[in-house]
């Protein structure tokens, strides 16, 4: 719920196997080399304005969190630790 635009990303550090949270405010900055994205939430206004209006960011985040497929997130983390790129589609 921090102020700002961009993406909130949970990355797996492939060196340590640990997870870390990052906030990416621009397309070209913040992508962590050597880390694998495990869960990405788009928090640019275009992601929620149609359904929740410009002031509905909190409701959008609540809906996003309720709809996470945690089994898939766990699979991505497991795959990252094995050096496997998870298929996206």
Residue pairs with C-beta under 8 A, 6 or more apart in sequence:
1 57
1 58
1 61
2 23
4 23
4 25
4 43
5 25
5 43
5 44
5 45
6 23
6 24
6 25
6 26
6 30
6 43
6 44
7 23
7 24
7 40
7 41
7 42
7 43
7 44
8 21
8 22
8 23
8 24
8 40
8 41
8 43
9 21
9 22
9 23
9 24
9 37
9 38
9 39
9 40
9 41
10 19
10 20
10 21
10 22
10 37
10 38
10 39
10 40
10 73
11 19
11 20
11 21
11 22
11 32
11 35
11 36
11 37
11 38
12 18
12 19
12 35
12 36
12 38
12 76
12 77
12 80
12 81
13 19
13 20
13 34
13 35
14 34
14 35
14 36
14 80
14 81
14 83
15 34
17 81
19 38
19 77
20 35
22 30
22 32
23 30
24 30
24 31
36 76
36 80
36 85
38 73
38 76
38 77
38 80
39 68
39 73
39 76
41 61
41 64
43 57
43 60
43 61
45 54
45 57
47 60
48 56
48 57
48 59
48 60
49 56
51 60
51 63
52 59
52 60
52 63
75 86
76 86
79 85
79 86
80 86
